[in-house]
C-alpha cells in the first residue's frame, strides 16, 4: 500500500537495480478517493497533481509542501450569508469550471431549468456548487470531494459551477470604466469584423448548409438533406440488426454513412437524449457520430465514412479473390484496437454501454486499417427489451453468449463472449458458424482451444491465406484469450480492460478449461441450418 493511496505491485530488476511498477489499483492517481482532499482538484500527469479550486487555499501548507494533500483546501472568504455585516447588498456568485469530473455524492433536485438550479443553490448557504446536465440539477452541500480536471475531449467532462463569495469578483464600478474604454476601442474593430463576416456570407450563400449544431460537434440534419446526400438512399452498403446503412456525400465533398433506424419506440425527447449521450462518447477506436435526423417516424444517425469498409468483407473474402488479405500483424492490431474501444464503452463512460452485437460487420476500418467499433448504444436507443433484442439478434449466428437464452441479466460480459468468438475467426479466417470443409472436423473454437492447450501444431489452425506467416506466440495468446472470453460462466470471463492488458503483454494468463459450447451451429445444404452437439472437454 503506497503513500499515494494505491495498491502497487512492483518487481525488482537486477539489471538496473531498480523497482519496476507492474500493476496498480486504482490505475490512475486521481482515481484514489479524496486524494486531493476537500475542494482540491486533481489533474493526471501534472506536477503537482493537486491544486485548490479558485477561492480556496491549502488547509495545511506544510502538508501540501510534503505532497500530502489529504487535508484539502479552505475558503479564503466567507459567503455573503455567513458575513457579520449583511448590509453591503453584494451577492455571492458562481464561477464556471469546464471539463471537470463532477464531485462525489451530489444531491439531485427536480427543477425546470439551469437558472432555477443555480437560484436554489444560491439561496442555500450550505450549498457550495451545482451542475446542470442531462441528468438534471445536481447540487453539493459542504465539502467537494474527488473533483478532477479532465481533457477537453473526455466524454465524462462536465461544467461545475462553484459558489464564490461576492468579494472574490471584481468591483462592478471599476469594471464599468474599463468596459466603456473597451467598447469604445472595439467599435472600429467591429466594423472590420462585420465586413469580413458579410464577405464570407456572400461567398457561402449559394452553398447548402448541411446540419445545425445542437451540442458540441453533434449536428441535426433535415430529411431532405439526407435524401440529397444519399441520392435518395440508392447506395445501400449493408443491413444490420437495427436498420440499413447508406453511403452519402455532403456538398463539401465529405463522405458519410447514414444509418436508418427502424422500429423506434422512444419519445422524441428520449431519442434526442440518447443520441446526445452517444455523441459524447469519443475514442480513437469508436466510429464518430456526426449527427442525426429526427422528423416524425424518420430516424437516422450520420457517421463518418470508413473507406475500408467492415472487417467481415476483408476477413472472410472468398478464395481466389483479389481483395486485400489481412496479414497476421494487422489482425492482431485490429483485435487490440477493438478491445480498447469496447473497454472504453464498458468502463470509461459515465454509464456502461453494452454493445449487444459485437461481430466483424460492426468493426469498421479506416484508411489506415485502424478498427472502429460501430453502432454502439443502439440497443438502448431503439428501446427494445431483452426478449426483443434476443429475437432480433438470433440472426447473428455464432456470437451470442449463453445468457441470452438462460434468462439471466445481460451484462458487459455478453460483449466479451462475442469478442472471444470473433477472435477465433481472426485465426481461422472463416466464420465459426460455417460448416467445416472436412466433415470429420470439430467445431473450430473447441478444436483451436484443444490444439493450443495441448501443445499441438498451432499454425495448422491458421487461415490458409496467411500461408503460415504469423507470430506463433501471438497466435497462442489470441487463442488463449478467446478461450477465456467464451467461458460458459460469465464470472470466469475477463473484462475488456484485462483483455487489453493481455494483448499489450502487460499481463499473462494460463490456459482456461476448454470451453463447452452449449449452442453452436451446423449447416446443411437443404435447410441452411447448422447444428453442433455440445462438446465436453
N, C-alpha and C positions, 0 to 999 in steps of 0.2 A: 504494500500500500504506500504509494508515493505521496510526498508533501503536496503534490499538485491536486490530490483528491482522486487520482486514478489508480486502478489496479494495473500494474505493469509486469510483463514477463520479459526478462532480459537474458541474453545468452552471452557467455564470456568468449571472446575471440582471442585465442593465443597469439595469432599473427600480429594483431595490432595492440594487444594487451589492453583492450577496452571492452566495456559492456555494450552490447548491441540490442536496441529495442526491437523485440519480436512481435509483441502484442500488447494492447492496452484497452481498457474499458473504464469509462466511456472513451471512444476513439479520439474525440476532439476535446481540447481543454475547456472550451466554452460549454460543453455538454455536462460538465460537473455541476451538480446542483448548487446554486447560490455561490459560485466560485468568487465572484466579484462583490458579494455582499449586497446589502440593501442600496438601491439607487446607483449601483455600479453597472456599467455596460461593458460587455466582453466582446473583443474582436479577435478572431482567429488570425494567426500568422502576423500579429502585431506586437511591437515592443513599446511599452508594456501591454500585456493582454487586457488589463482593466483600466478604465477611466471613469470618473464621476460624470453623471449627467449634468447638463447646464443648470446652474443654480445650486449645485451641491459641491461639497468638498470632502476629502477623506476624513472619516471619523477619528482615525488614529494614524497620523502621518508617519510615525516611526515604524509602525507595522507595514504600511504601504511601501516605505523605503526598503524594507526587507522582503518585498514581494509577497507579503501576506495580506490579501485583500478582504479577508473574511469579515472584518469589522464594518465594511461598506462605507457609505457616504452619508453626510448630514446636510440639511438645508442651510444655506448661507443667510437667508432672510425669512421672516415669518410671513405667512399668508395674511391677507388683509383681515380675515375673520378671526385671526389669532392676535392681532395687534392690540396694544393697550389703548391707542388713540384711534377710534373709528371715524373721526370727523373729516379725514382727508378726502374721502369720497373716491379714492383711487380703487380700481377694481383689479383683482387678480386676473391673469390671462393664461392662455395656453401657447406653448411653443411646439411646433411640429417637428418630429424626428422621423424622416422617411427611412425605408429599408431596414426596419428593425424586426427582430423576433420578439413578439409580444411577451410581457412578463407572465409568470405563473399565477394561477388562482384568480382569474378575473371573475367579476360578477356580471351576469347578463341581465340587461334591462329591456323591457318592452317599450319602445319609443317610436315616434312617427318618422323621424329623420335624424341626420347627424347634428343638426342645430339643437334639437331637443336633448340629444345625448350630451352635448357639451354643456348646455344650460343646467342639466341635472347634476353633473359633476361639479360645476362651478358653485352651485348652491350648497353643496355638501362639503363642509370644512375638512372632513377626513378623507375626501376623495383626492387622490394625487395625480391621476392620469385617466385618459379614456381613449378608446379606439372605436372606429365605426367601419365595419367591413361586411362581407357577405353574410356573416352570422348575426349581424345586428349591432347593438350597442354594448360595448364591454367597458366596465369601469373598474378601477383598482382603489381600494381603500387602504391607507397605510403604506407599508414598505413595498417597493417594487423589486422583485427577485427574478433572476435569470433573464435580464434584458440583454439582448445580443445585437451587435451591429452586423448586418448582412451585406452581401454584394448586391448591386442593382439588378442582376439577372436571376437572383434567387427567387424561386416561386413562393417561398414562405414569407417573403418580405412584406411588411405592413407599415403603416404610418402610425406612430404613437404620439398622442398629444399630451404633453407633460404640463401640469399646472405649475405656474411660477408666480411669485409674489409680484405685486404691481411695481415695486421698486426695482425689479430685475429688468424692466423695459425702459427704453429712453423716454425722457420727458417730452410730452406732446408739444409744448410751446417751442422748445429748441428745434424740434422736428419741423415745426411749421416754417421757420425761417429757412431751414435747409431745403424744404420742399419747394418753396417759392423760387429759390435760386435754381433748383434742379429743373423745375418746369420751364422757367424762362430759358435756360440753356438748352432745353430739349426741343423747343419749338422748331428751331431751324433744322435740327436733325430729323424731326418727324416729317418735315416737308420732303426731305430726300428719301426717307424710308417709304413714304406714300408713293412717290414717283416710281421707286423700284418695284413696289408691290403691284401698282397699276400696270407697269410694263410686263411683269410676269403674268398677270391675269390676261392681258391681251394676247400674249403668246400661247397661253394654255386654254383659251376659251373654246377652241374647237376640239380639244381633247376630251374623250369620255372619262369622266371621273368614276373609277370603279371602287366603290366601297366608302363607307363613312366610319371614321374612327369612333369606337364606343368605349374601349377600355384598354390602356396600354397600347400594344400593337395590334389588337384584335379589331377587325372591321366587320360591319354588317353590309351585305350586298343585296341588291334587288334581284328578283327572279329574272327580270328582263336582261340584266347584266350577265347572268349566268347562261341564259339562252344564247346570247350573242357570243360569249366567250367559248362555249362548247359546240357552236354550230347546231343549236337545238338538240344537244345531248346525242350527237351522232357517233362520237368516238368513245365507245364503252371499253374500258381497259379490263374490267373484271367485275365479278359479283361476289359479295361476301355475306356473312350472317345477317348484316343489318341493312343491306341495300347495295346498289350498283355504284361503280366509280367511273367517272368520265374524265377524259383529258380535255383541257381548255387552254386558251391563250388570251391574256388581257391586252388592251390596247398598247401598253408599254412593253409588249413582247414577252412578258414574264409568263412562264408555263405553269399551269396549276392542275391539281387533281380535285375533282368535285365529287364528294360523297353524297349520294341521295339517300336520305334516311327514310325507312318505311315503318309504318305502324307506330308512330309516335303517340303516346298516350298521356304525356305530361301537359300541364297548362303552359301557356306562353311564358309566364313568369318563371316557372320551374325550369323550362327548357333553356331560357336565357341564362339563368343562374348556373346550371350545369355546364353550359357551353363556356361561360366565362371561367369556370373552375378549370376546365380542360385547357383553355387558352393560356392560363398562367403557368401550366406545367411545361417547363422548357429544359431540355437536356440534349447534349450532342447526339445521343442515341435514341431520341424520340422525334417522330415526324412533327414538324411545326405546323400548328393550326393558324392559318392566316385570318380566317373569319367565318361567318356563317350567313345563311339566308333563312328567314322565317316569315313566310307570308301565308297565313291560314294553315292548311294541311301540308304545304310545301316546306320541307325542312332539308337544308343542305349544309354540309361542312366543307370548307375550302382549305386545302392543304398545299404545301409546297410539292412540286412535282419531282419525283425521283427518276432520273434518266435511265438507270439500270434496272428499273422495274422491281418486281418482287423476287425474293430468294428462290421460291419454288420453280420459277421459269428458267433459272440457270442451274440449280442443283439437280433437278430431275429431267434435264433435257435428254431427248432420245438418242440412242446410239446412231452414229453417223452424222449427227447434227454438227453444223459448222459453228454453232454458237460457242461462246467462251466456256472453258472448263475452269471451275474454281479450284485453284491449287490448294493443297492442304494448309499452307500458311495463311491463305485468305480465309479459309473456312474457320480456322482457329480464331482469327481476329474477329470474324463475324459472330462466332459463338461468344467471345468475350464481350464485345460491344452490346450484343443483345442482352447478356446477363446484367451489364451495367444499367441499361435502360430499364429493365424490369425491376432491378434493385431500387432504382430511383422512385419508380411508381409505388413500390411496396413500402419503402422505409423513409424516403426523404420528403414526400409530400405531406401536407398538413393532415389530410385524411388518406389512409391507404387506398390505392386504386388497384383493384384486381382486374386484370385484362379479360379473363374468361375465354379467350380464343387465341392462345399462343400457337402459331403454326407458321410454316415458311411463307404462306401467302400474305401474312401480316408483318413480315420483316422486309422492309424496302431498302434498296441500295442506292446511294447517291452516286455522283460521277466518279468518286474515288473508292467505290465499293464499301463505304462506311455504312454499317447497318443502322436502320432507323425503325424502331418499333412503331407500328401504325395502328390506328383505330382503337386506342386505349380509351377507357371511360365510356364506351358506347353502351355497355350492358346497363349501367345506371342511367345513362341519358335516355335510352329507349324506355326505361322504366318497367322492364319485364321482371316478373317474379322468377323464383328458381325453376319452377316447372316449365315456364315458357322458355327460359333460356336453354334449359336442358333439351326441350323438344327441338328448338332451332339448331342447337349445336350438335345434335346427333348426326347432322350431315357432314361434320368434320370428323371423319373416322380416324381413329388411331391416336388421338391426342387427349381424350377425356380421362380425367382422374377417376378412380373408383368411387369417390364420394359423390359424384354426380348421380350415381344410381342408388347409393346406400341411404340417401336422405339426410346425411349429417350436414351441418352448416358448411358452406363453401368459404374457404379462406384463401390467402395468397399461396398456400401450398398446392392448390389446384393448378396455378400457373407454373409452379416448379415442376410438377409432374409433366405437364405439356412440354415444357422446355426440355426435360430429360428425354422424352420420346423424340423430340426434334434433333437432339444431339446424336442419337443413334443413326438418324438419317444423314447427318453430316459425314459420318464414317462410311456408310454403305452407298450413299448417292442415290438411294431409291426410298420410296415410302415404306414404312413398316407394314402398312396395310396391304401392300401389293403382294400377290401370290409369289412364292419363291420360284425361281427358274427350275431348280431341282425339286421334284415332287417330294423327295425324302428330307429336304432341308427343313430345319426348325425355324420357328419364329425368330427373326433376326435379333431383337434385343436380348432374348434368352441365350441364343447362340453366341452373341458377342460377349455377354457377361460371363458365360461359362468359359469361353476360349481365353479371355484375358485373365480371369482369376486363376485358371489352371496352368498358366504359362504357355499356352498354345501359340500357334502362328497367327499373331495379331494382324499382320499385313494381308493375310488371306481374307480378312473381313473388309478390306479397304475397297472403295469404289474403283472398279476396273479402269475407269477413265483416268485415274491418277497414276496408273502403271507402277504402283508401289512407291512412288515418290512422296514420302511423308516421314515426319519425325516419330519414330515408333513409341518413344516415351510420351509424347503428346497424345498419340492415339490411345494409348493405355489410360492416360489421365482422363481423356474425354469419356471413354467407356466407363471408367470408374465413377466419374461424376454423374453420368447418365443413370448408372445403376442405383446410385443413392437417390437421385431425383424421383425415380419411378417406384420407390418402395410403396407397398400397399398401405402401410400405416403412415399417415401424413406426418405424424410426430417424428418419424425417422428420417424424413426428407430434410435437406439443408435449406436455409434461407437463400435468397438470390445473392445477398451480400457475401455469404460464405462461399457460394459458387464462384463469385468474382475473385475472392482471396485465393481459392484453389487454382483457378486458371492463371492467375497472376504469379503463382509459385510462392505465395506468402504462407499458405497452409498446405499440409499434405494429409491425406486420409488413406486408410486401408480399404480393401475391397469389402463391400457390404455383402449380405446374403444375396444370392442370385434372385432377382425379383420374380414373384409369382404373378403372372398376368391372368387375372380373372376374366378380363374382357380382351379379346383380340379378334382378328378378322381373317377370314378365308374368303376367297372369291372364286366362283366358277363361271364358266363362260355363259351358262344359260341364265342364271339369276343375278349375276353381278353382286353376289353377297358372299363375303369371305368370313368363315368361322374358324376359330382355333380353340382347341381344347385347352383347359387350364393346364399349365406346365408346373410341375412340382420340382423342387431342387433335389 
